[in-house]
Amino acid sequence: MTDNRDITQSTVWECLVRGNRVGRASGLTAEALAQAITGRNVPSERRRLRSCVEELRKRGYPVCAHPSAGYYIAANAQDVDDTCEYLYQRLLTSLRQISALKRVAIPELRGQLGLPLHMPSGEEPPNGQ
């Protein structure tokens, strides 16, 4: 399903919908999805794809992803939860690195960054963090 089009929010969503990429088992890697849209296999296309996915998520589109599954449309709430957990873990990894570089404990760093100390809506932090 090579379209030879530019990667935009619309083309990413259309490709996932038209390809019936619903549920984790139907995911496409960034490379495969970018190539399906553009017909090209270029690293900059994958970077553009990631930016478009981020914007789609901000707009409420249920675009899920995991390194082991690729990009796909959520089939259910568990797919969304799994993607959120993955994103939380990436966030924590980054915070740990920043904390070490600045030699500041994460709770203090959170205060410096103006982040809430508690999860919204009574959510529990991942893995007891």
HUGI-V951409 format. One record per backbone hydrogen bond with DSSP energy under -0.5 kcal/mol. CO is the residue of the C=O (numbers start at 1). NH is the residue of the N-H. E is the energy in kcal/mol with one decimal. If there is no record, write none. Layout:
# HUGI-V951409
CO|NH|E ; CO|NH|E
This chain:
# HUGI-V951409
1|3|-0.5 ; 6|8|-0.7 ; 8|12|-2.3 ; 9|13|-2.3 ; 10|14|-2.8 ; 11|15|-2.1 ; 12|16|-2.1 ; 13|17|-2.6 ; 14|18|-3.3 ; 15|19|-1.9 ; 16|21|-2.9 ; 17|20|-1.8 ; 20|22|-1.8 ; 21|23|-0.5 ; 21|73|-3.6 ; 23|26|-2.0 ; 24|27|-1.6 ; 28|71|-3.8 ; 29|33|-2.8 ; 30|34|-2.7 ; 31|35|-2.2 ; 32|36|-2.2 ; 33|37|-1.7 ; 34|38|-2.8 ; 35|39|-2.2 ; 36|3|-1.5 ; 37|5|-2.7 ; 40|42|-0.5 ; 42|45|-1.4 ; 42|46|-1.2 ; 43|47|-1.8 ; 44|48|-2.1 ; 45|49|-2.3 ; 46|50|-2.2 ; 47|51|-1.9 ; 48|52|-2.3 ; 49|53|-2.6 ; 50|54|-2.3 ; 51|55|-2.1 ; 52|56|-2.6 ; 53|57|-2.5 ; 54|58|-2.0 ; 55|59|-1.4 ; 56|61|-2.5 ; 57|60|-1.8 ; 61|63|-2.2 ; 62|64|-0.7 ; 62|74|-2.5 ; 64|72|-2.2 ; 66|69|-1.7 ; 66|70|-3.4 ; 70|66|-1.1 ; 71|28|-2.0 ; 72|64|-3.5 ; 73|23|-3.1 ; 76|80|-1.3 ; 77|81|-2.8 ; 78|82|-2.8 ; 79|83|-2.0 ; 80|84|-2.7 ; 81|85|-2.5 ; 82|86|-2.1 ; 83|87|-2.4 ; 84|88|-2.7 ; 85|89|-2.4 ; 86|90|-2.1 ; 87|91|-2.3 ; 88|92|-2.7 ; 89|93|-2.2 ; 90|94|-2.1 ; 91|95|-2.7 ; 92|96|-2.5 ; 93|97|-1.8 ; 94|98|-2.5 ; 95|99|-2.9 ; 96|100|-2.3 ; 97|101|-2.6 ; 98|102|-2.6 ; 99|103|-0.9 ; 99|104|-2.1 ; 105|109|-2.8 ; 106|110|-3.0 ; 107|111|-1.5 ; 108|112|-2.0 ; 109|113|-2.4 ; 110|114|-0.8 ; 110|115|-2.6 ; 111|114|-0.6 ; 119|122|-0.9 ; 120|123|-2.0 ; 125|128|-1.1 ; 126|129|-2.0
